[in-house]
Amino acid sequence: MKELVNQWFEQTAPFQGIVACGVRHADRTSVSKTWTDGYAEMDVENAVRCAADLYQVMLVNKIPMGRARWVYRGALFHCERRADGSCLGVFTPRDPAAVDLGGLERFFSEFQAIANTGAL
């Protein structure tokens, strides 16, 4: 599954307003991309690692998981976890008018679909 996620991640086109994004796999490996100065891949991977850790705590404590969003460095950091433990984090501007919200939804839907179908 990890290979399918990485292939999707590399081939997925950015949408308006995406600043950076990353995936943290259950085996603790990560991939990331940035489109804006000030978001080093290492920083993105660290943020997604922290989100993945939070989802693990939620799972242990039987707290329902869904999409989470934080303010991070003046941007919004959207995260979602799949059943296999992979976590996707996406940075966007705080101004919703600067973001293609449909593109953001598509991005997360495609990420979840890989787990459900084994392919895109």
Secondary structure, DSSP 8 states (H G I E B T S, - for coil): -HHHHHHHHHH----TT--EEEEE-TTS-EEEEE-STT--HHHHHHHHHHHHHHHHHHHHTT-----EEEEETTEEEEEEE-TTS-EEEEEEES-GGGS-HHHHHHHHHHHHHHHHHS--
